[in-house]
Amino acid sequence: MKVRESELPGIGQKIEIETRSDDKIAIVIHDDGRREIYHFNDEDREECTSTVTFNDTEARQISAILGGLVYKPKALEQVEVAIDELIIEWFKVEKQSDAVHKTIGDLDVRQNYGVTIIAIVKKDQKKILSPGPETVINEGDTLVISGERKELKKLIREKLTN
């Protein structure tokens, strides 16, 4: 699946998606909470064949349905058992925490906690995907971390809060 994001000044954000089955859709998220989904013609990738508009509440309900919160396919139950304790969490680094001005390598989160930092969202909203050990963590950074629940809580308690 290919995903491209772009800002629409004064409107919101547009996300274009090309699926493995070669379908193309675009989702426009308006600043007022509305979402529009556009489906494109298979032969002419620039020609929209249908549009659906959702308000914020409807969009969240559709998201829950697509995400499997309403109905979970039977095949996924086995996968969930295998990753039951594995979670992903977003955590904002607090002022004066032990992690501030240190690199990921300095903290050695994988070795010491069994946790992986998947991404960092900086204060200016710059995203660093798959940050390396040389990446510096600053106050106010939001870390996207993955691991077992108890290990994540230990890392947050010991290194990310003051």
Helices and strands as residue ranges (DSSP letters): E 2-8, E 12-18, E 24-30, E 35-40, E 48-54, H 56-66, H 74-82, E 86-92, E 102-103, H 104-107, H 109-113, E 116-121, E 127-129, E 136-137, E 142-148, H 149-155, I 156-160
